[in-house]
Amino acid sequence: MADDVEALEDDEVEALDDTDAEADDDDADLDEEDGVRERSAQADAMWSDVNIQPVEVALPKGVGYTLRAYRLSTELTPTELDEEEDDFAILHRREADVDDEEVVILDEHAELFVEDEPAPAKSKKKSDDDEDEVLAKDDSDDEADEADDEDEADEVDAEAEAEDEGDEADEADEEEPEEVPAFLSHRGKLLLFRSVEGLVEFVKSDAEHDLRQLDTWSSLQTRITAASVVPKDEDRYELDLVVENLRGGQDAWDSDLLIAAGEVARDLAYSLRLEPVRTALAPGSPLDDLDEALRAAAGGGVSGFFAKRRLKKIGAQQAALGWRTIIGKISAAVDWRD
């Protein structure tokens, strides 16, 4: 009887172990699907060493992976932009330049190009009178020239002093280098990969892109693996949900979603030189006011209370339209890779 009980208990334990293993597998699959998989400590150390981070961006056309780094503005060369075709080039065309020394005489109206006949000689008395007037005028001109020379000397000294003061002011007003973003991009296009394997393969290649100028790029090339490309939560951006969320009205607005979208949009606008996006999110713009109000509301307190009142005055449809334009500009600047 005891043997039967022990056998039954063993069967129950094995069944329980199988159930736990299946549950673990389900949890792992769920984590993979939800994108909350944590990267290893070794991978985290590698990304910290190279001072670059993987980024996940969700756009209306899909989800992609790229890289972003922050460096001082003095350490980065801005991305080169492809010259856009000028649809109005015909309006800027100029006629072939004509050599100034080349003389062209037309058959028609040729008399316009004939030299004038020499004027008749003046009488001797008239010439003597003219000569006296010329001498008197020359003396007057000499005195005027001396005065002008003195004035010009004073002006030169004043200009030199002004230039010296201006140079000193420029040196004093020269801005300190600031930390700016740089993405895995090329000629104004963000390189966005649909798989981490595609991103790793590209990083290890000799392809041209803007992050090659980083001093740690060669180190990343030798150390990166597909398993290490796991963006942190703060480096995941769901731009595809922004417009829909805004259209839901102030009560449905997701502050974390919208604030994060503003951060990555500003970074992309700077790195890819998207001037319309930079203008739309510039300080004092309606969308920047929305961002400031969301941040204040999320902070709570008295300022958060007044921020929530300000949010209720912001038009949901206008904000949604503005963000739809921004996301459209960013999407147009994406070079999707597999």
C-alpha positions as CSV (number, residue, x, y, z in Angstrom):
1,M,0.0,0.0,0.0
2,A,2.9,2.4,0.9
3,D,4.5,1.6,-2.4
4,D,1.3,2.5,-4.3
5,V,1.1,5.8,-2.5
6,E,4.8,6.6,-3.2
7,A,4.3,5.8,-6.9
8,L,1.2,8.0,-7.0
9,E,3.1,10.9,-5.4
10,D,5.9,10.5,-7.9
11,D,3.5,10.6,-10.8
12,E,1.9,13.8,-9.4
13,V,5.3,15.4,-8.9
14,E,6.3,14.7,-12.5
15,A,2.9,16.0,-13.8
16,L,3.4,19.1,-11.7
17,D,6.9,19.6,-13.1
18,D,5.7,19.2,-16.6
19,T,2.9,21.8,-16.0
20,D,5.5,24.2,-14.5
21,A,7.8,23.7,-17.5
22,E,4.9,24.4,-19.9
23,A,4.0,27.5,-17.9
24,D,7.6,28.7,-18.0
25,D,7.6,28.3,-21.8
26,D,4.3,30.1,-22.1
27,D,5.7,33.0,-20.0
28,A,8.8,33.2,-22.1
29,D,6.8,33.3,-25.3
30,L,4.6,36.0,-23.7
31,D,7.6,38.0,-22.8
32,E,8.9,37.7,-26.4
33,E,5.6,38.8,-27.9
34,D,5.2,41.7,-25.5
35,G,8.7,43.0,-26.1
36,V,9.6,43.1,-22.4
37,R,12.5,40.7,-22.7
38,E,15.4,41.9,-20.6
39,R,18.9,41.8,-22.0
40,S,21.8,40.1,-20.2
41,A,24.2,42.0,-17.9
42,Q,27.0,41.2,-20.4
43,A,25.1,42.9,-23.2
44,D,24.2,45.8,-21.0
45,A,27.9,46.3,-20.2
46,M,28.8,46.2,-23.9
47,W,26.3,48.9,-24.8
48,S,27.5,51.0,-21.9
49,D,31.1,50.7,-23.0
50,V,30.5,51.8,-26.6
51,N,28.1,54.5,-25.4
52,I,25.5,53.6,-28.1
53,Q,22.0,52.1,-27.6
54,P,19.7,50.1,-29.7
55,V,16.3,51.7,-30.4
56,E,12.9,50.3,-31.4
57,V,10.6,52.5,-33.3
58,A,7.0,51.6,-34.3
59,L,5.6,53.5,-37.3
60,P,2.5,53.0,-39.4
61,K,4.4,50.8,-41.8
62,G,5.8,48.5,-39.1
63,V,8.3,48.1,-36.2
64,G,12.1,48.5,-36.8
65,Y,15.4,48.6,-35.0
66,T,18.1,51.2,-35.3
67,L,20.9,52.7,-33.2
68,R,21.3,56.0,-31.4
69,A,24.2,57.7,-29.7
70,Y,24.7,61.0,-28.0
71,R,27.9,63.0,-28.5
72,L,29.1,66.6,-28.2
73,S,28.2,68.7,-31.2
74,T,31.9,69.3,-31.8
75,E,32.5,65.6,-32.2
76,L,29.9,65.0,-35.0
77,T,29.7,65.9,-38.6
78,P,26.0,66.5,-39.6
79,T,24.5,64.1,-42.1
80,E,24.8,64.9,-45.7
81,L,21.5,65.5,-47.5
82,D,20.7,64.5,-51.1
83,E,20.0,67.5,-53.3
84,E,16.3,67.6,-54.0
85,E,15.2,68.1,-57.6
86,D,14.2,71.7,-58.2
87,D,10.8,71.7,-59.7
88,F,11.2,75.4,-60.5
89,A,14.7,75.2,-62.0
90,I,13.4,76.7,-65.3
91,L,12.7,79.9,-63.4
92,H,16.3,80.2,-62.3
93,R,17.9,79.7,-65.7
94,R,20.2,82.5,-66.9
95,E,21.4,83.4,-70.3
96,A,25.0,82.5,-71.3
97,D,27.4,85.0,-69.8
98,V,28.9,87.5,-72.2
99,D,32.5,88.5,-72.1
100,D,32.7,92.1,-71.0
101,E,35.6,92.7,-73.4
102,E,33.7,91.3,-76.4
103,V,32.0,93.9,-78.5
104,V,29.0,92.9,-80.6
105,I,27.8,95.3,-83.3
106,L,24.4,94.7,-84.7
107,D,23.8,95.5,-88.4
108,E,20.5,97.0,-87.5
109,H,20.9,100.4,-85.8
110,A,24.7,100.3,-86.3
111,E,24.8,104.0,-86.0
112,L,24.3,103.6,-82.2
113,F,27.8,102.1,-82.0
114,V,29.6,104.8,-84.2
115,E,32.1,106.9,-82.2
116,D,31.2,110.6,-81.9
117,E,33.1,113.2,-84.0
118,P,35.7,115.2,-82.0
119,A,34.3,118.5,-80.7
120,P,35.6,121.8,-82.4
121,A,38.5,123.6,-80.7
122,K,37.7,126.4,-78.3
123,S,39.0,130.0,-78.7
124,K,42.3,130.9,-77.0
125,K,40.7,133.4,-74.6
126,K,38.1,130.9,-73.5
127,S,40.8,128.4,-72.9
128,D,42.8,130.8,-70.7
129,D,39.8,131.5,-68.6
130,D,39.0,127.8,-68.3
131,E,42.6,127.1,-67.2
132,D,42.4,129.7,-64.4
133,E,39.2,128.1,-63.2
134,V,40.8,124.6,-63.3
135,L,43.8,125.8,-61.2
136,A,41.5,127.4,-58.6
137,K,39.4,124.2,-58.5
138,D,42.5,122.1,-58.1
139,D,43.6,124.1,-55.0
140,S,40.2,123.7,-53.5
141,D,40.2,120.0,-54.3
142,D,43.6,119.5,-52.6
143,E,42.3,121.1,-49.4
144,A,39.2,118.9,-49.5
145,D,41.3,115.8,-50.1
146,E,43.4,116.5,-47.1
147,A,40.3,116.8,-45.0
148,D,38.9,113.6,-46.4
149,D,42.1,111.7,-45.7
150,E,42.0,112.8,-42.1
151,D,38.3,111.8,-41.8
152,E,39.1,108.4,-43.4
153,A,41.9,107.8,-41.0
154,D,39.6,108.5,-38.1
155,E,37.0,106.1,-39.6
156,V,39.5,103.4,-40.1
157,D,40.7,103.7,-36.4
158,A,37.1,103.6,-35.2
159,E,36.3,100.5,-37.4
160,A,39.4,98.7,-36.1
161,E,38.4,99.4,-32.5
162,A,34.8,98.2,-33.3
163,E,36.1,95.0,-34.8
164,D,38.3,94.3,-31.8
165,E,35.4,94.8,-29.5
166,G,33.2,92.6,-31.7
167,D,35.8,89.8,-31.7
168,E,36.0,89.9,-27.9
169,A,32.2,89.8,-27.7
170,D,32.0,86.8,-30.1
171,E,34.5,84.9,-28.0
172,A,32.6,85.7,-24.9
173,D,29.2,84.7,-26.5
174,E,30.6,81.5,-28.1
175,E,28.3,78.7,-27.0
176,E,29.7,75.7,-25.2
177,P,29.4,72.4,-27.1
178,E,26.2,70.6,-26.3
179,E,25.2,66.9,-26.4
180,V,23.3,66.1,-29.5
181,P,21.8,62.8,-31.0
182,A,23.1,60.8,-33.9
183,F,21.2,57.8,-35.4
184,L,22.2,55.0,-37.7
185,S,21.4,57.0,-40.9
186,H,22.8,57.9,-44.3
187,R,22.3,61.0,-46.3
188,G,19.3,62.1,-44.3
189,K,17.6,58.7,-44.2
190,L,17.1,56.7,-41.0
191,L,18.1,53.1,-41.4
192,L,15.4,51.0,-39.8
193,F,15.7,47.2,-39.8
194,R,12.8,44.9,-39.4
195,S,14.9,42.3,-37.7
196,V,17.7,42.4,-35.2
197,E,19.6,39.9,-37.4
198,G,19.5,42.4,-40.3
199,L,20.7,45.2,-38.0
200,V,23.7,43.1,-36.8
201,E,24.7,42.1,-40.3
202,F,24.7,45.7,-41.4
203,V,26.7,46.9,-38.4
204,K,29.4,44.3,-39.2
205,S,29.6,45.3,-42.8
206,D,31.6,48.0,-44.5
207,A,28.5,50.0,-45.5
208,E,28.7,53.8,-45.3
209,H,26.6,55.6,-42.6
210,D,26.8,58.5,-40.2
211,L,27.8,56.5,-37.1
212,R,31.1,55.4,-38.6
213,Q,32.5,58.6,-37.2
214,L,32.0,57.5,-33.6
215,D,35.2,56.5,-31.8
216,T,33.6,53.3,-30.4
217,W,32.2,52.1,-33.7
218,S,34.9,49.5,-34.4
219,S,34.5,48.1,-30.9
220,L,30.7,47.7,-31.5
221,Q,31.3,45.9,-34.8
222,T,33.4,43.2,-33.1
223,R,31.1,42.7,-30.0
224,I,27.5,43.1,-31.2
225,T,25.3,40.0,-31.5
226,A,21.6,39.4,-32.3
227,A,21.0,38.4,-28.7
228,S,22.4,41.7,-27.4
229,V,20.0,43.9,-29.5
230,V,17.4,44.4,-26.8
231,P,16.2,48.0,-26.4
232,K,15.5,49.3,-22.9
233,D,11.9,50.3,-22.2
234,E,12.9,54.0,-22.4
235,D,14.3,53.3,-25.9
236,R,11.0,51.9,-27.3
237,Y,8.8,54.4,-29.1
238,E,5.3,53.8,-30.4
239,L,4.8,56.6,-32.9
240,D,2.1,54.5,-34.6
241,L,-0.3,55.0,-31.6
242,V,0.2,58.8,-31.1
243,V,-2.5,60.1,-33.5
244,E,-5.1,57.6,-32.4
245,N,-4.4,58.4,-28.7
246,L,-4.7,62.1,-29.3
247,R,-8.0,61.7,-31.1
248,G,-9.4,59.9,-28.1
249,G,-9.7,63.2,-26.2
250,Q,-7.9,64.6,-23.2
251,D,-9.2,62.0,-20.7
252,A,-7.7,59.2,-22.8
253,W,-4.3,60.8,-23.4
254,D,-1.3,58.6,-22.5
255,S,1.3,61.0,-21.1
256,D,4.2,58.5,-21.2
257,L,3.4,57.7,-24.8
258,L,3.1,61.3,-26.0
259,I,6.2,62.6,-24.0
260,A,8.3,59.8,-25.4
261,A,7.1,60.5,-28.9
262,G,8.1,64.1,-28.5
263,E,11.6,63.1,-27.3
264,V,12.4,60.8,-30.2
265,A,10.8,63.1,-32.8
266,R,13.1,66.0,-31.7
267,D,16.1,63.7,-31.8
268,L,15.2,62.5,-35.3
269,A,14.5,66.0,-36.5
270,Y,17.9,67.1,-35.4
271,S,19.9,64.1,-36.6
272,L,18.1,63.9,-40.0
273,R,17.8,67.7,-40.4
274,L,14.0,67.6,-40.7
275,E,13.4,71.3,-40.4
276,P,9.5,71.1,-40.6
277,V,9.5,68.7,-37.6
278,R,12.0,70.9,-35.6
279,T,9.7,73.9,-36.3
280,A,6.6,72.0,-35.3
281,L,8.1,71.0,-31.9
282,A,10.1,74.2,-31.3
283,P,9.7,76.0,-28.0
284,G,6.6,78.0,-27.9
285,S,4.8,76.0,-30.6
286,P,1.3,74.5,-29.8
287,L,2.7,70.9,-29.7
288,D,5.6,72.0,-27.4
289,D,3.0,73.6,-25.1
290,L,1.1,70.3,-25.1
291,D,4.3,68.5,-24.2
292,E,5.1,70.9,-21.4
293,A,1.5,70.6,-20.0
294,L,1.7,66.8,-20.1
295,R,5.0,66.8,-18.2
296,A,3.6,69.2,-15.6
297,A,0.4,67.1,-15.2
298,A,2.4,63.9,-14.8
299,G,4.5,65.6,-12.1
300,G,1.5,66.2,-9.9
301,G,1.2,68.9,-7.2
302,V,-0.3,72.3,-7.7
303,S,1.5,72.9,-11.0
304,G,0.1,69.5,-12.2
305,F,-3.4,70.6,-11.3
306,F,-3.1,73.8,-13.3
307,A,-1.5,71.8,-16.1
308,K,-4.5,69.5,-16.3
309,R,-6.7,72.6,-16.7
310,R,-4.5,73.8,-19.5
311,L,-4.7,70.4,-21.2
312,K,-8.5,70.7,-21.4
313,K,-8.1,73.8,-23.5
314,I,-5.9,72.2,-26.1
315,G,-7.8,71.0,-29.1
316,A,-7.5,67.2,-29.6
317,Q,-8.1,67.3,-33.3
318,Q,-5.6,70.1,-33.9
319,A,-2.9,68.2,-31.9
320,A,-3.7,65.0,-33.8
321,L,-3.4,66.7,-37.1
322,G,-0.1,68.2,-36.1
323,W,1.3,64.9,-35.0
324,R,0.1,63.1,-38.1
325,T,2.1,65.6,-40.2
326,I,5.2,65.0,-38.0
327,I,4.9,61.2,-38.3
328,G,4.4,61.5,-42.0
329,K,7.7,63.5,-42.3
330,I,9.6,61.0,-40.2
331,S,8.2,58.1,-42.1
332,A,9.2,59.7,-45.4
333,A,12.8,59.9,-44.1
334,V,13.0,56.1,-43.2
335,D,15.0,53.7,-45.3
336,W,13.5,50.3,-44.4
337,R,15.9,47.3,-44.3
338,D,15.2,43.6,-43.7
